[in-house]
Each structure stands twice: as structure tokens, then as C-alpha cells.
Amino acid sequence: MEAVRKRFVGGPVVLDGVNLTVAAGEVTVLTGSNGSGKSTLLQIVAGLLRPTSGRVSGVPSRVGYLPERFPGGVRLSASAYLRHMAAIRGESAGRARTVLARLDFSDEIDVPISVLSKGNAQKVALAQALGSESAALVLDEPWSGLDPSAAQTMSTLLSERAQAGSAVLVTDHSGHSTEVAPVRPLRVHEGKVGNSELEPTKFVDVMLWCSPDLDDDLSTVDGVIGSRRDGELLYLRAEPEHSDALLAEALGRGASVWAVQTLEGWT
């Protein structure tokens, strides 16, 4: 990317003079707040958007791309979707099926994607992206919605692709990108991209089995900095010094703890 600028019609400048090189054999991680332009940048790299001005060069004709949100209401089954996407690229779906198995896809592969849980739908989306034989991967929040085991596998898969010579560009707010090597963290802020000079910040992810009735109460416990629900599971992110109090509160309200994980991430 050279001096890339993007402004949507009638809207503000989203990207402002971005210069970025994504090197082969490396995972480039973009962090930044919501609305900072990360997803727009990825869509430009993947060829889905044109920049208002500036130049993008050196991108392969085929890119393994993961959007921030998997399209809702997909009636194709996971199996049919992977075959369809592979056929568009002139490839076999075998590699995508291998990725799906490694991510421990736990649902029926022949049911419509629209009825899958968020986590399993994400695994299907990842399988089609990483199943590509392209030398470039562009993935928007690839760890989103994954259980801890699958998230760790996702980090391993990215490391393997980078070490095999692929150029990998991802966004991440989960902290799992610190498990990837080699990695280059960058920060998107006010439409510009710069080196992330911050040290990784520690936080604790708590996954609970509980009634949705508890979501509001547990999400507002002191030290909780993020929450989301996926089916029967409530995911909470907390500052480390508040994690014990959060667990005590959750257990006292009848929740069951599924997993607790300490992570580091660039903010």
C-alpha cells in the first residue's frame, strides 16, 4: 500500500495516507479501536474495495479472505459451501476440510450454515479462507467466536502458513495474536497505521454456562471490560486483578465455569 486514502461518499475519511507492506513469511497484526479503519483496510487489500486514492500492488490474484462477519442466513451446508468456494478458485475442498477438522468442528457438516452456532459458523468461514492455496491470507478477527482450544489451533495454523512463506494480514482484539510467530503488531488510529509501541496488556477471559438473565448483572461487575453471548455460553473479559471477584460472583449466582484463560494482547 502506498499513500492509500479512503473516503466513502458523504462520509469522513476512513484511511488517510496509509503506507503498509505485508511481508511474506510473517503475520502482520492490526489492532485499534472500533471504527479506526481496520476492516476497510483489509477489504482494500483483498480487492473488495477500491481506494479513493493511492496504490495497492503485489497482491496475488487469489487471496484467502475472512470477513469480519460471516453472512447470515446462508442456506448451503458447510460441506456444499466449502466445495463451492473451492470450485470458484479451481481447487479441491480437501484442504478446507482438513482445516475444519483441525478446528474441531463439532456439528453436522451437511446442515445449513444458518443453523450453526457462531463458533461453528466461524470455523467454516476460516476453513474456506485457510483452505485456499493462495500465498496471501487476509483475515478479519479470525479468533472471534472460537472456543479456547480452537483459538489455540487457529494461532498454530497462522504460524504454519507464515513459516511456509505466506503473507498473512489479520486484525485482532482477542489477544491470541501474541501466540503467533513471527508476528509484527501495528496499530490503526485515526486512519493511519503505525508501529505498536505498547507492551502487551494482560487480561482474563472467563467462559460461563449460565442463563441469559444473568448477562447484564455479570457484564457490569467491576473490572469487566467486554462481554458477548454465544448460545448457552457467556464470554467475559476482565482485568486480572478483578477476575477472582468475577468468578465468585458468577458462581454465587448459579453459573458454571466452562473455562478461564489468561491472555496478553496489544491495545
C-alpha positions in Angstrom: 0.0 0.0 0.0 1.3 3.4 -0.9 -0.4 6.6 0.3 -3.8 4.9 0.3 -6.7 7.1 1.2 -10.3 6.0 1.5 -13.4 8.1 1.9 -16.9 6.9 1.4 -19.4 9.1 -0.4 -20.8 11.6 2.1 -18.7 10.3 5.0 -15.5 11.0 6.8 -12.0 10.0 5.7 -11.5 6.4 6.9 -7.9 5.8 5.8 -5.6 8.7 5.3 -2.3 8.2 3.5 -1.6 4.6 4.6 1.7 3.0 3.7 1.9 -0.6 4.5 4.0 -3.6 3.4 2.8 -7.1 4.3 5.8 -9.3 4.1 5.9 -13.0 3.1 6.7 -15.3 6.0 5.2 -13.0 8.6 1.9 -12.4 10.3 1.1 -8.7 10.3 -1.5 -7.9 13.1 -3.6 -4.7 13.0 -5.1 -3.5 16.3 -7.1 -0.4 17.1 -10.5 0.8 18.3 -13.8 0.1 16.6 -14.2 2.4 13.6 -10.5 3.0 13.2 -10.5 1.7 9.6 -9.1 -1.8 10.1 -11.8 -3.7 8.3 -11.8 -1.1 5.4 -8.0 -1.6 5.1 -8.4 -5.4 4.9 -11.1 -5.1 2.2 -8.9 -2.9 0.1 -6.0 -5.3 0.4 -8.3 -8.2 -0.6 -9.6 -6.3 -3.6 -13.2 -5.9 -2.3 -12.9 -2.1 -2.1 -11.1 0.4 -4.2 -9.1 3.2 -2.5 -10.1 6.8 -3.2 -6.5 7.5 -4.0 -3.2 5.8 -3.6 -1.8 2.4 -4.9 -2.1 -1.2 -3.9 0.4 -3.6 -5.5 1.9 -7.1 -5.2 -1.3 -8.8 -4.0 -1.9 -12.2 -5.6 -4.8 -12.7 -7.9 -6.3 -15.1 -5.3 -6.5 -14.2 -1.6 -7.8 -16.3 1.3 -10.2 -13.8 2.8 -12.3 -13.9 6.0 -14.8 -11.1 6.5 -15.5 -9.6 10.0 -19.0 -11.2 10.0 -20.0 -14.3 8.3 -23.1 -13.6 6.1 -26.2 -14.6 8.0 -28.9 -16.9 6.5 -26.6 -19.0 4.4 -28.7 -22.0 3.3 -25.8 -24.0 1.9 -24.5 -26.7 4.2 -20.9 -26.4 5.4 -19.9 -29.2 3.0 -21.6 -27.6 0.0 -20.2 -24.2 0.8 -16.6 -25.4 1.1 -17.0 -27.3 -2.2 -18.5 -24.2 -3.9 -15.8 -21.8 -2.7 -13.0 -24.3 -3.7 -14.6 -24.7 -7.1 -14.6 -20.9 -7.7 -10.8 -20.9 -7.0 -10.3 -24.0 -9.2 -9.1 -26.0 -6.2 -10.1 -29.1 -4.2 -12.1 -28.8 -1.0 -9.9 -31.3 0.7 -7.6 -28.7 2.3 -10.5 -26.8 3.7 -11.9 -30.0 5.2 -8.6 -30.7 6.8 -8.6 -27.2 8.4 -12.2 -27.7 9.6 -11.2 -31.0 11.3 -8.2 -29.4 13.0 -10.5 -26.7 14.3 -12.6 -29.5 15.8 -15.9 -28.6 14.0 -18.5 -30.2 16.2 -21.7 -30.0 14.2 -23.2 -31.9 11.2 -21.3 -30.9 8.1 -24.4 -31.3 5.9 -26.8 -29.0 7.8 -27.4 -25.4 6.7 -24.8 -22.9 7.9 -27.6 -20.7 9.1 -28.4 -23.1 11.9 -24.9 -23.5 13.2 -23.6 -21.8 16.4 -21.5 -18.7 15.9 -18.4 -20.7 16.8 -19.0 -23.5 14.3 -20.0 -21.0 11.6 -16.7 -19.2 12.2 -14.8 -22.4 11.8 -16.5 -23.0 8.4 -15.6 -19.4 7.3 -12.0 -20.0 8.5 -11.8 -23.3 6.7 -12.7 -21.7 3.3 -10.1 -19.0 3.8 -7.2 -21.1 5.1 -8.2 -23.9 2.7 -7.1 -21.6 -0.2 -3.7 -22.3 -1.7 -3.1 -18.6 -2.1 0.2 -17.2 -0.8 -1.8 -14.4 0.9 -4.3 -14.5 3.8 -6.4 -11.5 4.8 -8.4 -12.4 7.9 -10.7 -10.0 9.9 -10.9 -11.1 13.6 -10.1 -14.8 12.9 -10.3 -15.8 16.6 -13.8 -14.3 17.1 -16.3 -16.8 18.5 -13.8 -19.7 18.8 -13.5 -21.8 22.0 -10.1 -21.8 23.7 -8.9 -25.0 22.0 -9.9 -23.9 18.5 -8.4 -20.4 19.2 -5.1 -22.0 20.0 -5.3 -24.2 16.9 -6.0 -21.0 14.9 -2.8 -19.4 16.1 -0.9 -22.6 15.2 -2.4 -22.6 11.7 -1.4 -19.0 11.1 2.1 -19.7 12.3 2.4 -22.6 10.0 1.2 -20.6 7.0 3.7 -17.8 7.7 6.5 -20.2 8.2 5.6 -21.8 4.9 6.1 -18.4 3.2 2.6 -16.9 3.1 1.9 -13.2 3.7 -0.7 -13.0 6.4 -2.6 -9.9 7.4 -5.1 -10.1 10.4 -7.0 -7.9 12.8 -7.2 -8.9 16.4 -8.8 -7.7 19.6 -8.8 -11.1 21.3 -5.1 -11.2 22.3 -4.5 -14.5 20.6 -2.1 -13.0 18.0 0.6 -12.9 20.7 0.7 -16.7 20.4 1.6 -16.4 16.7 5.2 -16.3 15.4 6.7 -14.5 13.6 4.4 -11.5 14.2 4.5 -7.8 13.5 1.9 -5.7 15.5 0.7 -2.5 14.0 -1.9 0.0 15.3 -4.6 1.7 13.2 -5.5 5.1 14.7 -7.5 7.9 13.1 -7.0 6.5 9.6 -3.2 6.0 9.9 -1.1 2.9 10.5 1.9 3.0 12.8 4.1 0.6 14.9 2.5 -0.7 18.1 4.9 0.6 20.8 2.8 -0.7 23.6 3.6 -3.7 25.6 1.0 -6.5 25.5 -1.7 -6.0 28.2 -2.8 -8.9 30.3 -6.5 -9.8 30.7 -8.5 -12.8 31.7 -11.2 -14.4 29.6 -14.0 -16.2 31.6 -16.4 -18.5 29.8 -19.6 -19.4 31.7 -22.6 -21.7 31.3 -25.5 -19.5 32.6 -28.9 -18.2 31.9 -29.1 -15.1 29.7 -30.9 -13.4 32.6 -27.5 -13.1 34.3 -25.8 -11.3 31.3 -26.5 -7.7 32.4 -25.5 -8.3 36.0 -22.3 -10.2 35.3 -21.3 -7.8 32.5 -21.3 -4.9 34.9 -19.2 -6.4 37.6 -16.2 -4.2 38.5 -13.3 -4.9 36.2 -15.2 -6.5 33.3 -14.1 -4.8 30.1 -16.1 -6.9 27.5 -18.8 -9.4 27.1 -20.7 -11.4 24.5 -23.0 -14.4 24.4 -22.8 -17.4 22.0 -25.7 -19.8 22.6 -25.5 -21.1 26.2 -22.1 -19.6 26.8 -21.4 -16.1 28.2 -17.9 -14.8 27.4 -16.5 -12.2 29.8 -13.2 -10.4 29.6 -11.8 -8.9 32.8 -8.8 -7.1 34.2 -6.7 -9.7 36.1 -7.0 -8.1 39.5 -10.8 -8.4 39.3 -11.1 -11.9 37.8 -11.3 -13.8 41.2 -14.2 -11.5 42.3 -15.9 -12.0 39.0 -15.7 -15.8 39.3 -17.0 -15.7 42.9 -19.9 -13.5 41.8 -20.7 -15.8 38.9 -20.6 -19.0 41.0 -22.7 -17.3 43.7 -25.4 -16.6 41.0 -25.5 -20.2 39.9 -23.3 -20.0 36.8 -21.0 -22.8 35.9 -17.4 -22.1 34.8 -16.5 -23.6 31.4 -13.0 -22.2 31.0 -10.7 -19.4 32.3 -7.8 -18.2 30.3 -5.2 -15.5 30.9 -4.1 -13.7 27.7 -2.0 -10.8 26.5 -2.9 -8.5 23.7 -2.0 -5.3 22.0 -4.4 -2.5 22.7 
